[in-house]
Each structure stands twice: as C-alpha cells, then as structure tokens.
Amino acid sequence: MGVFDIKLRTGIDIAGIPLEEHLFMAVVPGLVIGIHETIFGDGAANC
C-alpha cells in the first residue's frame, strides 16, 4: 500500500509502483511550485 489508499485504481504498475502514485509525484510538486509562483512571483507584471 502506498501513501494513499486509492479505491479506483487502474491496475497498472510501473516499476512496482501504481500509476496513480506516479501521477501524484508529478502533480503535487507542480501544484506547490504553481502556488509559490502565484504568491511570490518575480514581480515582472507590476512594471
């Protein structure tokens, strides 16, 4: 069992890890970076 118990799984494993957990590994960091850039952006739009 991984971090989250996903009831509706695809049943596809990649290197022994469910496909859904691979998606979490891509989506969660992207979400964190997106939120950080939204809050603390470089300020170029304020010129």
VMD Tcl script that builds the backbone (N, CA, C; Angstrom):
set m [mol new atoms 141]
animate dup $m
set s [atomselect $m all]
$s set {name element resname resid chain x y z} {
  {N N MET 1 A 0.846 -1.171 0.000}
  {CA C MET 1 A 0.000 0.000 0.000}
  {C C MET 1 A 0.893 1.236 0.000}
  {N N GLY 2 A 0.492 2.217 -0.761}
  {CA C GLY 2 A 1.250 3.451 -0.858}
  {C C GLY 2 A 0.794 4.470 0.169}
  {N N VAL 3 A 1.075 5.712 -0.124}
  {CA C VAL 3 A 0.728 6.795 0.784}
  {C C VAL 3 A -0.786 6.937 0.890}
  {N N PHE 4 A -1.466 6.848 -0.241}
  {CA C PHE 4 A -2.917 6.981 -0.271}
  {C C PHE 4 A -3.525 5.650 -0.695}
  {N N ASP 5 A -4.617 5.282 -0.067}
  {CA C ASP 5 A -5.335 4.077 -0.461}
  {C C ASP 5 A -6.368 4.481 -1.504}
  {N N ILE 6 A -6.067 4.241 -2.766}
  {CA C ILE 6 A -6.919 4.661 -3.867}
  {C C ILE 6 A -7.877 3.520 -4.194}
  {N N LYS 7 A -9.152 3.774 -4.053}
  {CA C LYS 7 A -10.155 2.730 -4.281}
  {C C LYS 7 A -10.325 2.421 -5.768}
  {N N LEU 8 A -10.304 3.430 -6.623}
  {CA C LEU 8 A -10.493 3.240 -8.060}
  {C C LEU 8 A -9.124 3.259 -8.749}
  {N N ARG 9 A -8.440 2.142 -8.737}
  {CA C ARG 9 A -7.120 2.051 -9.341}
  {C C ARG 9 A -7.221 1.588 -10.775}
  {N N THR 10 A -6.210 1.945 -11.562}
  {CA C THR 10 A -6.161 1.474 -12.941}
  {C C THR 10 A -5.633 0.052 -13.007}
  {N N GLY 11 A -4.868 -0.357 -12.004}
  {CA C GLY 11 A -4.267 -1.685 -12.019}
  {C C GLY 11 A -2.954 -1.725 -12.774}
  {N N ILE 12 A -2.495 -0.577 -13.256}
  {CA C ILE 12 A -1.230 -0.505 -13.994}
  {C C ILE 12 A -0.116 -0.168 -13.010}
  {N N ASP 13 A 0.915 -1.011 -12.978}
  {CA C ASP 13 A 2.083 -0.765 -12.136}
  {C C ASP 13 A 3.277 -0.462 -13.018}
  {N N ILE 14 A 4.031 0.540 -12.639}
  {CA C ILE 14 A 5.270 0.901 -13.331}
  {C C ILE 14 A 6.387 0.760 -12.309}
  {N N ALA 15 A 7.307 -0.149 -12.553}
  {CA C ALA 15 A 8.410 -0.442 -11.632}
  {C C ALA 15 A 7.878 -0.798 -10.244}
  {N N GLY 16 A 6.761 -1.495 -10.201}
  {CA C GLY 16 A 6.199 -1.929 -8.930}
  {C C GLY 16 A 5.423 -0.862 -8.182}
  {N N ILE 17 A 5.269 0.316 -8.776}
  {CA C ILE 17 A 4.552 1.422 -8.141}
  {C C ILE 17 A 3.305 1.703 -8.975}
  {N N PRO 18 A 2.145 1.851 -8.344}
  {CA C PRO 18 A 0.922 2.110 -9.105}
  {C C PRO 18 A 1.008 3.400 -9.926}
  {N N LEU 19 A 0.371 3.397 -11.080}
  {CA C LEU 19 A 0.366 4.553 -11.971}
  {C C LEU 19 A -0.130 5.805 -11.256}
  {N N GLU 20 A -1.121 5.659 -10.391}
  {CA C GLU 20 A -1.689 6.805 -9.691}
  {C C GLU 20 A -0.652 7.502 -8.817}
  {N N GLU 21 A 0.242 6.732 -8.205}
  {CA C GLU 21 A 1.266 7.352 -7.367}
  {C C GLU 21 A 2.301 8.076 -8.212}
  {N N HIS 22 A 2.571 7.573 -9.417}
  {CA C HIS 22 A 3.447 8.309 -10.330}
  {C C HIS 22 A 2.816 9.653 -10.682}
  {N N LEU 23 A 1.499 9.667 -10.888}
  {CA C LEU 23 A 0.817 10.931 -11.188}
  {C C LEU 23 A 0.904 11.891 -10.009}
  {N N PHE 24 A 0.730 11.382 -8.793}
  {CA C PHE 24 A 0.872 12.234 -7.613}
  {C C PHE 24 A 2.268 12.837 -7.549}
  {N N MET 25 A 3.293 12.041 -7.913}
  {CA C MET 25 A 4.672 12.542 -7.857}
  {C C MET 25 A 4.898 13.686 -8.835}
  {N N ALA 26 A 4.121 13.756 -9.905}
  {CA C ALA 26 A 4.256 14.843 -10.873}
  {C C ALA 26 A 3.335 16.011 -10.535}
  {N N VAL 27 A 2.116 15.722 -10.096}
  {CA C VAL 27 A 1.115 16.770 -9.894}
  {C C VAL 27 A 1.374 17.575 -8.625}
  {N N VAL 28 A 1.694 16.925 -7.525}
  {CA C VAL 28 A 1.844 17.627 -6.253}
  {C C VAL 28 A 2.993 18.638 -6.286}
  {N N PRO 29 A 4.203 18.287 -6.742}
  {CA C PRO 29 A 5.252 19.315 -6.818}
  {C C PRO 29 A 4.885 20.457 -7.772}
  {N N GLY 30 A 4.219 20.137 -8.874}
  {CA C GLY 30 A 3.789 21.188 -9.802}
  {C C GLY 30 A 2.796 22.134 -9.156}
  {N N LEU 31 A 1.891 21.581 -8.361}
  {CA C LEU 31 A 0.920 22.402 -7.650}
  {C C LEU 31 A 1.614 23.309 -6.639}
  {N N VAL 32 A 2.573 22.772 -5.905}
  {CA C VAL 32 A 3.307 23.561 -4.913}
  {C C VAL 32 A 4.075 24.689 -5.593}
  {N N ILE 33 A 4.752 24.386 -6.699}
  {CA C ILE 33 A 5.505 25.416 -7.421}
  {C C ILE 33 A 4.552 26.464 -7.992}
  {N N GLY 34 A 3.420 26.036 -8.533}
  {CA C GLY 34 A 2.444 26.979 -9.073}
  {C C GLY 34 A 1.902 27.922 -8.016}
  {N N ILE 35 A 1.575 27.396 -6.848}
  {CA C ILE 35 A 1.081 28.241 -5.753}
  {C C ILE 35 A 2.173 29.200 -5.298}
  {N N HIS 36 A 3.399 28.708 -5.177}
  {CA C HIS 36 A 4.510 29.559 -4.750}
  {C C HIS 36 A 4.745 30.689 -5.744}
  {N N GLU 37 A 4.739 30.381 -7.035}
  {CA C GLU 37 A 4.948 31.408 -8.058}
  {C C GLU 37 A 3.796 32.407 -8.090}
  {N N THR 38 A 2.587 31.944 -7.808}
  {CA C THR 38 A 1.444 32.855 -7.770}
  {C C THR 38 A 1.578 33.843 -6.616}
  {N N ILE 39 A 2.018 33.349 -5.469}
  {CA C ILE 39 A 2.128 34.214 -4.291}
  {C C ILE 39 A 3.402 35.055 -4.323}
  {N N PHE 40 A 4.532 34.434 -4.645}
  {CA C PHE 40 A 5.828 35.098 -4.565}
  {C C PHE 40 A 6.461 35.278 -5.932}
  {N N GLY 41 A 5.688 35.572 -6.967}
  {CA C GLY 41 A 6.216 35.704 -8.327}
  {C C GLY 41 A 7.339 36.725 -8.404}
  {N N ASP 42 A 7.982 36.822 -9.556}
  {CA C ASP 42 A 9.135 37.717 -9.698}
  {C C ASP 42 A 8.745 39.188 -9.773}
  {N N GLY 43 A 7.475 39.505 -9.866}
  {CA C GLY 43 A 7.027 40.893 -9.859}
  {C C GLY 43 A 7.115 41.583 -11.201}
  {N N ALA 44 A 7.400 40.871 -12.281}
  {CA C ALA 44 A 7.536 41.486 -13.598}
  {C C ALA 44 A 6.209 42.069 -14.074}
  {N N ALA 45 A 5.091 41.538 -13.627}
  {CA C ALA 45 A 3.781 42.031 -14.061}
  {C C ALA 45 A 3.437 43.373 -13.422}
  {N N ASN 46 A 4.175 43.764 -12.399}
  {CA C ASN 46 A 3.889 45.018 -11.700}
  {C C ASN 46 A 4.558 46.221 -12.340}
  {N N CYS 47 A 5.307 46.040 -13.413}
  {CA C CYS 47 A 6.043 47.145 -14.037}
  {C C CYS 47 A 5.126 48.087 -14.774}
}
mol reanalyze $m
mol bondsrecalc $m
mol representation Tube
mol addrep $m
